[in-house]
Amino acid sequence: MIASPPGGFVGPVKRSVTIAGHQTSISLEPVFWSALERAAAARGLPLSALVAQVDALRVRGPEPANLASALRTWLMVEAIGGGSTAPS
């Protein structure tokens, strides 16, 4: 039997992040915001710098996903050990 995550299932929370000098709004569930903050801290980066790195990787693709999806995917791959130690 599975269990709910601590705090239950919570919908997305919108936050503003500055990327390349421009404000952008990103909607992520709190668990993803927490994971993103931990990933940034582990790399000694501000949150906005890590988001900008993931965004730069995202736009290189032939059909870029939206930024929130790219962040969730990057975090999941990092969590299961399939990612690098730092985004390029």
URWO-V551777 format. One record per pair of residues at least 24 apart in sequence whose C-alpha atoms are under 10 Angstrom apart, sorted by the first residue. I is the first residue (numbers start at 1). J is the second residue. Records with the same first field share a line. If there is no record, write none. Layout:
BEGIN
I = J + J
END
This chain:
BEGIN
5 = 31
6 = 31
7 = 31
16 = 48
17 = 47 + 48 + 49 + 51 + 52
18 = 47 + 48 + 49 + 51 + 52
19 = 48 + 49 + 50 + 51 + 52 + 53 + 55 + 56
20 = 48 + 49 + 52
24 = 67
25 = 67 + 68
26 = 51 + 66 + 67 + 68 + 69 + 71
27 = 67 + 68 + 69
28 = 67 + 68 + 69 + 71 + 72
29 = 68 + 72
32 = 68 + 71 + 72 + 75 + 76
33 = 71 + 72 + 75
35 = 72 + 75 + 76 + 78 + 79
36 = 71 + 72 + 74 + 75
39 = 75 + 78 + 79 + 85 + 86
40 = 86
42 = 85 + 86
43 = 85 + 86 + 87
50 = 86 + 87
51 = 87
52 = 87
53 = 86 + 87 + 88
54 = 86 + 87 + 88
55 = 87
56 = 87 + 88
57 = 87 + 88
END
